[in-house]
Amino acid sequence: MIPAPADRGLFIALEGGDGVGKSTQRDLLGRWLEDQGFEVVLTREPGGTELGRYLREALLHGGHVDPRTEALLFATDRAHHVHSVVRPALDRGAMVVTDRYLDSSVAYQGAARELGVTEVRDLSLWATEGLLPDLTVLLDLDPAAASQRRAGTPDRLERESAEFHERVREVFLQLAAADPGRYLVLDAAGDQDTIHHAVTVRLRPLLEAR
């Protein structure tokens, strides 16, 4: 990977299973970064662009999609998202905070859908020209507890079996353990303000380095 220039913004991803509080922490972090004087771009996958919103509806609320098509559509969304939103924001020095990034594809499609962790990760790296977050915050929670938090009608992925979601959690934790310098793993059962504080503590040295 080519080192990011010192004046480039920071790219932060929030990962974890459904119902762990990623959107809440994204919004809290966005407000905190704005208070520090930074331009902030809050986004999500899928759905961070107009095209992404169409893909999100098809992927999460449409009819049956076979696993390979699902993986390719997520990669399509990611390629467009990075090209049109993430990289331009980073290049102008903004802080980009996304609710999900490529680790979600690795965990859901690569592992739980059994398409191959390496294959799915390589697909996303190709789609994004190798862009990885400066920090990935993994919000970890037992899937049974996470399911109790979800409101509304569950989407296609949320309706998958308990075993499916256990496998997703397991692979998220494996990814974090393999690269601790780039991950922060937090217990999502904790108080949201405590979680937010832990994120800001980890992020401060990265901001100072910029």
N, C-alpha and C positions, 0 to 999 in steps of 0.2 A: 504494500500500500504506500502511496505517496503521502508524506506528512502534510497535514493541513497547514496553510499559512497562518501566522500568528494573529492576523486581523480577521480571520474567518470567525463566524459565529459558532456556537456550540449546538450539537445535535443530541437531544436527550429522548430516549424511548422509554415508555412505560409498558411493561409486559406482565402477563399473568393470565390466569383463566378468566372465564366470564364471571362477573359479579364481585371481583376483588377490590374494586374502587379505583381503577385506572383513570377514568374520566375526572373523578373528584380530585385526585392528586395532580393531574395535568393542569386543571384550572387553578388550584392553589399555587402550584409552582409558577404558572404564568403570571399571576398577580404579584408574586414575590419578585420575580425577575423584572417586571415592569417597575416595581418600587425601587429596584437597584439602578434604574435608568436605562435599561436595555429595550430595544425593539424586540417584541416577542411574537412568534407565529405559533398558534396552537392548532394542531391538526390531528387527523386520525386515519387509520387504514382498516378496511377500505372506506372510501367516502370523503377523502380530503380534497377532491376536485369535482367538477361537474360530471366528468366521465366516471369518476369513482363512485359518485352517488348512484348512478345507474347500475354499475357493477355490484355495489353493496346490496341494492334491492334484489338483484337477480341471485346473488350468492346466498344471502341470508333469508330471503323471504319468498323466493321463487320456487319453482318445482325442482324435481330431482336433477342434480348435477353430478356426473361421475367424478371420482377422485382426481383423475388427471386433468380434466377440464377445470375443476375447482382450483387446483394448484396453478394452472396457467392463467386463469382469470385473476387470482390474487397477485401473481407476478406482473400481469398487465397493469393492474391498478398501481402497483408499487413503482413500476418503471415510469409511468406517467406522473405519478405523485412526486417522485424525486426530481424528475426533469422540470416540471412546471411549478412546483411549490418549494420543495426542500432545498435543492441546490441554489436557486436564485436567492432565497432568504439567507442561507449561510454565507454566500458570496458577498452580500452587502453588510454582513456582520450581525445579523439577527440571531436570536436564540430560538431554535425550533424544538418544540416539545410535541411528540406524537404519541397518541394512544394506539399502540401496536406498531410493529415493524416486522422485519424479516424473521425474527425468532418465532413469531406466531405461526408463520407458514411451516417452519421447521418442526414445531411441536405438533400442530394440528394435521397438516397434510403429510409431512415427512414421516412422523412417528405414528400418530394415532390412525392416519389413513394408510399407513404402511407403504408409502411411496419411496421411502429412503431419505434419511436425514441429510446425508451428503448431497444427494441429487437435488433435493429441494433447496437446500442452502445455496448450492452452486447456481441454480436457476435464478434466485433472487440477487445474488452477487453480480451475475451477468446483466440482469435487468437494470441494476442500479449503478453499474460501472464500479462496483466494489465499495460503495458507500456504507460505512458502519457508524453507529452512534458513538459519540464520545463517552456517553454513560448510558447504560441500560439499567433501569430500576425494575427489579422483579418483585412484584407483590404476590407473596405466596400465601395460599389459603387452601384448606381442605375443600375439595369440590363439593362435598355435601353441605358444608357451611356456606360456601359461595352461592349455591343454588337457592338457599333461603333468602338471599339478599336481592335476587333478581325480581324485577317487577314487569308486568305486562306479559304479552304472549311470547313464549320462547321462540327464538329463531331456529334455523335448521341445525346449527352447530350446538346450540344450547340443549336441543332435544336429544342429543346423542347419549349413549349409555354412561353409567357411572365409571365403567372400566375405561371408556374412551377418555373421559376427563381426568382420570387418575394417570393415564399414560401421558397426557398433555402436561400435567403438573410435573411428573417425573422427568420429562425431557427438558422442560424449562430449568429445573434445578441442576440437571447435568450440564447444560450449556453454561450456566452461571459458575458452576464449580470448575469448569475447564478454563475460564478466563476471568478470574476474580478481580483483576485490575480494571476491567471495564464494566463490571456488574456490581450492583448493590442489591442484596436480597433482604427484604423486610417482611415481617410477619403482618399480613394484611388484616389479621384479627384485632390489631391494636387500634388505639385512638387515632383518628385521622390527622389531628394536629401533631401528635407525636411522630407519626410516619412522615408528615411533611417536614418537620424539623430535621429528621434524620437525612432526608433528601438534600436539604439545603446545606447541612454540614458537609456532606460528601461533595457537593457541587462547588462550594466556595473555592477550594484550591484550583479547580479547573477554570473558574472565572478569573482568578488572580493571575493565572498563567497566560491568559489571553490579553 
